[in-house]
Amino acid sequence: MSQRTFRRFRRFIQAELGIKMPEAKQTMLQARLQKRLRTLKIRTFEEYADYLFSDRGMAEELAHMIDVVTTNKTDFFRESQHFDYLTESVLPQLVRHFGAGVRRRAAVWSAGCSSGEEAYTLAMVLNEFRRRCPGFSYSVLGTDISTRMLKSAASGIYPHSRIEPVPMRFRKKYLLKSRDRGKDLVRIVPELRAAVRFYRVNFMKNDFGIREQMDVVFCRNVLIYFDRENQEKILNSICRHLITGGYLFTGHSETLNGLNIPLSQVTSTVYRKTL
């Protein structure tokens, strides 16, 4: 891939997706896009760029390019202490002060959900919270920019190797083994799948297309891919969908220091929306 072609891709990716693409990532981008060249039987990156940026390419290829460019790293119960804090501190406060889950359905958003493990983890945790709070109701929204990841998430099917972090009591309650012994797969139970919906969101758009207000947002290990200006823009957009007094969880490698956003820190990587 020539420097000129890399710069074409970089300008587009940074402008449309907000993802940082420094010179050091040229080799990574080249390796990921190579899959699309093989699939389309295109010989060079220059030809692929011409196709992608044509009207036809924008209509037919853009979603595929986004799928290979975006990072899709996630796990069940990743940074598990967040889920403990959610059930022990956040949910009781939201129920007590706002009637979340009692007077109205509690709404929780997994922003940047990838293949759905975080969204289903949230559904498991919220379902367990019902035992402490009878009548508690909830919904989980999982969003991502990758249509391929969203399709995978909606199926609720995972290789058995992916469920290692799930506590055994949760596995027995919320996961079904494949009837085909030759396939080492599990599927999220229908009750949980019904409580989770998936939707495509591009954080760089002004309107996410989300019309409900959220009580809790998990946006973890997502902001690290954006520069500070776009981090602030994204967080302010997310906050418009978060109730005053609602909570935002971020990844442990992320810091919001110095950003002009309506959030105050409650504890490490947990923030609350202020007036």
C-alpha positions as CSV (number, residue, x, y, z in Angstrom):
1,M,0.0,0.0,0.0
2,S,1.5,3.3,-1.0
3,Q,1.7,6.3,1.4
4,R,-0.8,8.2,-0.9
5,T,-3.4,5.4,-0.7
6,F,-2.9,5.0,3.0
7,R,-3.5,8.7,3.5
8,R,-6.8,8.4,1.5
9,F,-8.0,5.6,3.8
10,R,-6.7,7.5,6.9
11,R,-8.6,10.7,6.1
12,F,-11.8,8.8,5.5
13,I,-11.6,6.6,8.6
14,Q,-10.8,9.5,10.9
15,A,-13.5,11.8,9.4
16,E,-16.3,9.2,9.1
17,L,-15.5,6.9,12.0
18,G,-13.4,9.1,14.3
19,I,-10.9,6.4,14.8
20,K,-7.2,7.4,15.1
21,M,-5.1,6.0,12.3
22,P,-1.5,7.2,12.7
23,E,1.3,6.2,10.3
24,A,2.3,3.3,12.7
25,K,-1.0,1.6,11.9
26,Q,-0.5,1.3,8.1
27,T,0.7,-2.3,8.4
28,M,-2.3,-3.2,10.5
29,L,-4.7,-1.5,8.1
30,Q,-3.1,-3.2,5.1
31,A,-3.4,-6.7,6.7
32,R,-7.1,-6.1,7.5
33,L,-8.0,-4.7,4.1
34,Q,-6.2,-7.6,2.4
35,K,-9.2,-9.8,3.3
36,R,-11.5,-7.6,1.3
37,L,-9.1,-7.6,-1.7
38,R,-9.1,-11.4,-1.8
39,T,-12.9,-11.6,-1.4
40,L,-13.5,-9.1,-4.2
41,K,-10.6,-10.4,-6.4
42,I,-9.1,-6.9,-6.5
43,R,-5.3,-6.9,-7.1
44,T,-4.1,-3.6,-5.5
45,F,-5.0,-1.3,-2.7
46,E,-5.2,1.6,-5.1
47,E,-7.9,-0.3,-7.1
48,Y,-9.7,-1.1,-3.9
49,A,-9.6,2.6,-2.8
50,D,-11.0,3.7,-6.2
51,Y,-13.9,1.2,-5.8
52,L,-14.6,2.0,-2.1
53,F,-14.8,5.8,-2.7
54,S,-17.1,5.4,-5.8
55,D,-20.8,5.7,-5.5
56,R,-21.2,1.9,-5.9
57,G,-18.5,1.2,-3.3
58,M,-20.1,3.5,-0.8
59,A,-23.4,1.6,-1.2
60,E,-22.0,-1.9,-1.4
61,E,-18.6,-2.0,0.3
62,L,-18.5,0.6,3.0
63,A,-20.1,-1.7,5.7
64,H,-17.6,-4.5,4.9
65,M,-14.7,-2.1,5.2
66,I,-15.9,-0.8,8.5
67,D,-16.2,-4.4,9.8
68,V,-12.6,-5.2,9.0
69,V,-11.2,-1.9,10.2
70,T,-12.9,-1.7,13.6
71,T,-11.5,-3.6,16.6
72,N,-13.9,-6.2,18.1
73,K,-12.4,-7.3,21.5
74,T,-14.8,-8.2,24.3
75,D,-15.5,-10.9,26.9
76,F,-18.2,-11.9,29.2
77,F,-17.8,-10.3,32.7
78,R,-14.8,-8.3,31.5
79,E,-13.6,-6.0,34.3
80,S,-16.0,-7.9,36.6
81,Q,-15.8,-5.4,39.5
82,H,-17.9,-3.1,37.4
83,F,-20.8,-5.5,37.6
84,D,-20.4,-5.9,41.4
85,Y,-20.5,-2.1,41.7
86,L,-23.6,-1.9,39.5
87,T,-25.6,-4.4,41.6
88,E,-24.3,-3.3,45.0
89,S,-24.4,0.5,44.6
90,V,-25.8,1.8,41.4
91,L,-29.0,-0.1,40.9
92,P,-30.2,0.3,44.5
93,Q,-29.7,4.1,44.2
94,L,-31.5,4.3,40.9
95,V,-34.4,2.3,42.3
96,R,-34.6,4.4,45.4
97,H,-34.2,7.8,43.8
98,F,-35.7,7.4,40.4
99,G,-37.9,4.3,40.6
100,A,-35.8,2.7,37.8
101,G,-37.0,-0.8,37.3
102,V,-40.0,-0.4,39.6
103,R,-42.1,2.6,38.5
104,R,-40.7,2.3,35.0
105,R,-38.4,-0.1,33.2
106,A,-34.6,0.4,33.9
107,A,-32.7,1.1,30.7
108,V,-29.1,0.1,30.3
109,W,-26.9,0.7,27.2
110,S,-23.8,-1.2,26.1
111,A,-22.2,1.3,23.8
112,G,-19.7,-0.4,21.6
113,C,-21.0,-3.8,22.3
114,S,-19.1,-5.7,19.6
115,S,-20.3,-9.4,19.5
116,G,-22.7,-8.9,22.5
117,E,-20.9,-10.4,25.5
118,E,-21.1,-7.3,27.5
119,A,-24.8,-6.7,26.7
120,Y,-25.7,-10.3,27.7
121,T,-23.6,-10.0,30.9
122,L,-25.6,-6.9,31.8
123,A,-28.8,-8.8,31.2
124,M,-27.6,-11.7,33.5
125,V,-26.7,-9.3,36.2
126,L,-29.9,-7.3,35.9
127,N,-32.0,-10.5,35.9
128,E,-30.2,-11.6,39.1
129,F,-31.0,-8.3,40.7
130,R,-34.7,-9.1,40.5
131,R,-34.2,-11.6,43.3
132,R,-33.3,-8.7,45.6
133,C,-35.9,-6.3,44.1
134,P,-39.1,-8.2,43.2
135,G,-40.9,-6.8,40.1
136,F,-37.8,-5.2,38.8
137,S,-37.9,-4.7,35.0
138,Y,-35.2,-3.8,32.6
139,S,-34.1,-3.6,29.0
140,V,-30.6,-3.7,27.5
141,L,-29.5,-1.9,24.3
142,G,-26.3,-3.0,22.6
143,T,-24.9,-0.8,19.9
144,D,-21.9,-1.0,17.6
145,I,-20.8,0.3,14.2
146,S,-20.1,-3.1,12.8
147,T,-23.1,-4.8,11.2
148,R,-21.3,-8.1,11.2
149,M,-20.8,-7.9,14.9
150,L,-24.4,-6.9,15.6
151,K,-25.6,-9.9,13.5
152,S,-23.4,-12.2,15.6
153,A,-24.6,-10.6,18.8
154,A,-28.3,-10.9,18.0
155,S,-27.9,-14.7,17.4
156,G,-26.7,-15.1,21.0
157,I,-24.5,-18.1,19.9
158,Y,-20.9,-18.4,21.2
159,P,-18.1,-21.0,21.1
160,H,-17.8,-22.8,24.5
161,S,-14.3,-21.3,24.9
162,R,-15.8,-17.8,25.1
163,I,-17.9,-18.6,28.3
164,E,-15.0,-19.3,30.6
165,P,-15.4,-16.1,32.6
166,V,-19.2,-16.8,33.2
167,P,-19.8,-18.1,36.8
168,M,-21.0,-21.7,36.8
169,R,-24.3,-20.8,38.4
170,F,-25.0,-18.3,35.5
171,R,-23.9,-20.9,32.9
172,K,-26.5,-23.3,34.2
173,K,-29.2,-20.7,34.2
174,Y,-28.6,-18.6,31.2
175,L,-26.7,-20.7,28.6
176,L,-28.0,-23.6,26.5
177,K,-25.6,-26.2,25.0
178,S,-25.9,-27.1,21.3
179,R,-28.0,-30.2,20.6
180,D,-25.3,-31.1,18.0
181,R,-22.6,-32.7,20.0
182,G,-20.1,-32.0,17.2
183,K,-20.5,-28.3,17.6
184,D,-19.0,-26.9,20.8
185,L,-21.4,-24.0,21.0
186,V,-23.7,-22.4,23.6
187,R,-26.7,-20.1,23.1
188,I,-28.1,-17.4,25.4
189,V,-31.5,-18.5,26.7
190,P,-34.6,-17.0,25.0
191,E,-35.6,-15.0,28.1
192,L,-32.4,-13.1,28.1
193,R,-32.2,-12.6,24.4
194,A,-35.7,-11.1,24.5
195,A,-34.5,-8.5,27.0
196,V,-31.6,-7.3,24.8
197,R,-31.9,-5.5,21.4
198,F,-29.1,-4.5,19.1
199,Y,-28.8,-1.4,16.9
200,R,-26.2,0.2,14.7
201,V,-24.7,3.5,15.9
202,N,-21.9,5.5,14.4
203,F,-20.5,7.7,17.2
204,M,-19.5,10.3,14.8
205,K,-23.1,11.1,13.7
206,N,-24.9,13.9,15.5
207,D,-28.1,11.8,15.8
208,F,-27.7,8.2,17.2
209,G,-31.3,7.4,16.4
210,I,-31.9,6.5,20.1
211,R,-35.1,8.0,21.5
212,E,-35.1,6.7,25.1
213,Q,-33.2,7.9,28.1
214,M,-30.8,5.6,29.8
215,D,-30.2,5.0,33.5
216,V,-26.8,3.4,33.0
217,V,-24.3,3.4,30.1
218,F,-21.3,1.0,29.7
219,C,-18.9,2.6,27.2
220,R,-15.7,0.7,28.1
221,N,-12.5,0.4,26.1
222,V,-14.1,2.4,23.2
223,L,-12.9,5.9,23.8
224,I,-9.2,4.9,23.5
225,Y,-9.6,4.6,19.8
226,F,-10.6,8.3,19.4
227,D,-8.7,11.5,19.8
228,R,-9.5,13.9,22.7
229,E,-11.7,16.2,20.6
230,N,-13.9,13.3,19.5
231,Q,-13.9,11.7,22.9
232,E,-15.5,14.9,24.2
233,K,-18.0,15.0,21.4
234,I,-19.0,11.4,21.8
235,L,-19.4,11.6,25.6
236,N,-21.5,14.7,25.3
237,S,-23.7,12.9,22.8
238,I,-24.0,9.9,25.1
239,C,-24.8,12.2,28.0
240,R,-27.8,13.5,26.1
241,H,-29.2,10.0,26.3
242,L,-28.4,9.6,30.0
243,I,-30.8,10.7,32.8
244,T,-29.5,13.3,35.2
245,G,-28.2,11.2,38.0
246,G,-27.5,8.3,35.7
247,Y,-24.2,6.4,35.5
248,L,-21.4,6.0,33.0
249,F,-18.9,3.2,33.2
250,T,-15.6,3.5,31.3
251,G,-12.6,1.2,30.8
252,H,-9.7,1.2,33.2
253,S,-7.3,2.4,30.6
254,E,-9.5,5.5,29.8
255,T,-9.4,8.9,31.5
256,L,-12.0,11.7,31.2
257,N,-9.8,14.3,32.9
258,G,-9.9,17.7,31.2
259,L,-12.9,17.0,29.1
260,N,-15.8,19.5,29.1
261,I,-18.6,17.0,29.9
262,P,-21.5,16.9,32.4
263,L,-20.1,14.1,34.5
264,S,-18.6,13.8,37.9
265,Q,-16.4,10.9,39.1
266,V,-18.0,8.7,41.7
267,T,-15.2,6.1,41.9
268,S,-12.5,4.8,39.6
269,T,-13.9,4.6,36.0
270,V,-17.5,5.3,37.2
271,Y,-19.1,8.7,36.6
272,R,-22.5,10.3,37.3
273,K,-24.3,12.8,35.1
274,T,-24.7,16.2,36.9
275,L,-27.1,19.0,36.2
